[in-house]
């Protein structure tokens, strides 16, 4: 059951490092520190209500809304595991308005880390899967403290990205730019072991994920796509589709990486002050990077999300990702607004497409 023949995360990173003769080991050290944080969060999560990690507490700094005690703890665990690393020039968290100050008197490295310590925390009280998401970038000027502007890099400039899924088993899914690999945590040995060496997203699917309760706020291309899927065999798609919604980005991503599908979290009119829901740097970019590395597609609905140059640390975007053929279809629907509006014949939906101007 606990086979010693399996590759550990450390061994995997060493094998990847061999293709970079000039590597210093700083990158591997940083990824392993992230993995250490994820192990600690996994152990804390396992106690559930016994560990007093449920319920709500203070609002996130500068982000509004409430957090669970586990959300706060996960953020602190990331800080403790990584902030002292000499590999970093700076790091930012989805829970902090500005870059996190690194300890004084320590060297500054050549990498930047962005992370969402606990995605899907609303699922904690009902014991459903949640996760952590992270992204690693190169520092524009290694050796000094990073500024906010240093983190405003397009997703295609990431050198690594991944997530931890805290479910029946804890998994770390990682890309260092050469495909996507999945590691399962063995709590008896305290190690992540390689269990999914080459994750690939099937190009087509008959499954999609979207929050249908917001359908009245959707733009025409999204409504067109969903209605065609729901029409099943009798509709223009000629196929029966299943609809899913977990309300955990990590869990949705893991399902799509495991068996295909498409995820839609489009810009809508539900809250005019915040038409976009997902954060570009902390959610869209790392998940988009994994999807592209696994042969899938990640989009704003109009064009690849990894091409978007961030304008702010907490900028939000509409986000569509998954099986490449389905994402391409949604992009095509966005480019055909006249057809979409004719299809709907509802005055609520204008011709402006999937993502409105702010």
Helices and strands as residue ranges (DSSP letters): H 9-17, H 26-45, G 48-51, E 59-60, E 64-66, H 69-82, E 88-93, E 111-119, G 121-126, E 130-138, G 148-151, G 155-157, E 160-166, E 170-175, E 181-186, E 191-196, E 207-209, G 212-217, H 220-230, G 232-234, E 242-244, H 249-259, E 262-265, E 278-279, I 280-284, H 285-293, E 297-299, G 305-307, E 316-317, E 319-322, H 324-334, H 337-344
